[in-house]
Amino acid sequence: DGVNDESDRCPTESGPADNNGCPRLEQFNFNAKNVQFATGKATLTKGATVELDKLVTILGEHPTLKIAIDGYTDNTGKAATNLTLSQKRADAVKAYLVKKGVSADILSATGHGIESPIADNKTATGRAQNRRVEFNVQQ
């Protein structure tokens, strides 16, 4: 994959140098933006489960991958409540994947609350974008 072995965090998988040699899930047609929740809850939507089923297949085909699940919220409400909600969302994703046969040992789930917004929290569209779960391949 063009990444020097000493820098390659995923030596058994092909991935870009700017991701330390680890693949991005988008390479496998996985779209994290489809993993959504009911407003103010950690309940996965039907669309989320369809997308997560794709991830189950990907992980079955690439058994050396490890996935970090990072949950985020918008800035509506109290920071402490949002931190708890973001953790519950990350945990809900992990629990779903484990229920579908993915080993819990290859998954980590962390809630970050309102940290690291990717859009402006002053608009409804921006807040919706900030209520997200990100998936990062690790080794």
C-alpha positions as CSV (number, residue, x, y, z in Angstrom):
1,D,0.0,0.0,0.0
2,G,3.0,2.3,-0.2
3,V,3.4,2.8,3.6
4,N,6.7,1.9,5.2
5,D,6.3,-1.1,7.4
6,E,7.6,0.7,10.5
7,S,4.9,3.4,10.0
8,D,2.1,1.0,8.9
9,R,-0.4,0.5,11.8
10,C,-2.4,-2.0,9.6
11,P,0.2,-4.1,7.9
12,T,-2.2,-6.9,6.8
13,E,-4.7,-4.4,5.2
14,S,-4.2,-1.9,2.4
15,G,-4.8,1.7,3.4
16,P,-3.7,5.2,2.6
17,A,-0.5,6.8,4.1
18,D,-2.5,9.7,5.6
19,N,-4.4,7.1,7.7
20,N,-1.2,5.3,8.9
21,G,-1.7,2.5,6.3
22,C,-5.1,1.6,7.7
23,P,-8.1,1.4,5.4
24,R,-11.0,3.8,5.8
25,L,-14.4,2.1,6.0
26,E,-15.6,4.3,3.2
27,Q,-13.3,2.2,0.9
28,F,-15.8,-0.7,1.6
29,N,-18.9,1.4,0.8
30,F,-19.7,2.0,4.5
31,N,-21.3,5.4,5.2
32,A,-21.1,6.4,8.9
33,K,-23.5,9.3,8.1
34,N,-26.3,6.8,7.8
35,V,-25.8,5.7,11.4
36,Q,-28.4,7.9,13.1
37,F,-30.5,8.0,16.3
38,A,-33.8,9.1,17.5
39,T,-33.5,12.7,18.7
40,G,-32.2,12.9,22.3
41,K,-32.0,9.1,22.5
42,A,-29.5,6.3,21.9
43,T,-32.0,4.3,19.9
44,L,-30.7,3.3,16.4
45,T,-32.9,4.1,13.5
46,K,-33.7,1.4,10.9
47,G,-31.3,3.1,8.4
48,A,-28.6,2.9,11.0
49,T,-29.1,-0.9,11.5
50,V,-28.9,-1.4,7.7
51,E,-25.6,0.5,7.6
52,L,-24.3,-1.4,10.6
53,D,-25.1,-4.7,9.0
54,K,-22.7,-3.6,6.2
55,L,-20.1,-3.1,8.8
56,V,-20.7,-6.6,10.2
57,T,-20.0,-8.0,6.7
58,I,-16.9,-5.8,6.3
59,L,-15.5,-7.0,9.6
60,G,-16.2,-10.6,8.7
61,E,-14.2,-10.2,5.5
62,H,-11.4,-8.3,7.2
63,P,-10.9,-10.0,10.6
64,T,-7.7,-8.1,11.5
65,L,-9.5,-4.7,11.7
66,K,-10.2,-3.1,15.0
67,I,-12.8,-0.3,15.2
68,A,-13.0,2.7,17.5
69,I,-16.6,4.0,17.8
70,D,-16.7,7.7,18.8
71,G,-20.0,9.3,19.7
72,Y,-20.8,13.0,19.5
73,T,-23.7,15.3,20.1
74,D,-24.7,18.9,19.3
75,N,-24.5,21.6,21.9
76,T,-28.2,21.6,22.8
77,G,-28.7,20.9,26.5
78,K,-26.2,20.4,29.3
79,A,-22.7,19.3,28.5
80,A,-22.8,16.5,31.1
81,T,-26.1,15.1,29.7
82,N,-24.6,15.3,26.2
83,L,-21.5,13.4,27.3
84,T,-23.6,10.6,28.8
85,L,-25.8,10.5,25.6
86,S,-22.8,10.3,23.3
87,Q,-21.4,7.4,25.3
88,K,-24.8,5.6,25.2
89,R,-24.9,6.1,21.5
90,A,-21.4,4.7,21.0
91,D,-22.3,1.8,23.4
92,A,-25.5,1.1,21.4
93,V,-23.6,0.8,18.2
94,K,-21.1,-1.6,19.9
95,A,-23.9,-3.6,21.4
96,Y,-25.6,-4.0,18.0
97,L,-22.4,-5.1,16.4
98,V,-21.7,-7.6,19.1
99,K,-25.3,-8.9,18.9
100,K,-24.6,-9.5,15.2
101,G,-21.5,-11.6,15.9
102,V,-18.7,-9.1,16.0
103,S,-16.2,-9.7,18.8
104,A,-16.3,-7.1,21.5
105,D,-12.5,-7.4,21.7
106,I,-12.1,-5.5,18.4
107,L,-14.4,-2.7,19.3
108,S,-14.0,0.3,21.6
109,A,-16.8,2.8,22.3
110,T,-16.1,6.4,23.6
111,G,-18.5,9.3,24.0
112,H,-17.2,12.8,23.5
113,G,-20.3,14.9,24.0
114,I,-20.2,18.3,22.4
115,E,-16.4,18.1,21.6
116,S,-15.1,18.5,18.0
117,P,-18.2,19.8,16.2
118,I,-17.9,19.4,12.4
119,A,-20.6,22.0,11.6
120,D,-22.1,25.2,13.1
121,N,-24.3,24.5,16.1
122,K,-26.2,27.7,15.4
123,T,-28.3,26.0,12.7
124,A,-30.6,23.0,12.7
125,T,-28.6,21.5,9.8
126,G,-25.3,22.0,11.6
127,R,-26.6,20.5,14.8
128,A,-27.9,17.5,12.9
129,Q,-24.4,17.0,11.4
130,N,-22.8,17.2,14.9
131,R,-25.0,14.4,16.3
132,R,-22.9,11.6,14.9
133,V,-20.9,8.5,15.4
134,E,-17.5,8.2,13.8
135,F,-15.8,4.9,13.1
136,N,-12.0,4.7,12.9
137,V,-9.9,1.7,11.9
138,Q,-7.2,0.9,14.4
139,Q,-4.6,-1.7,14.8
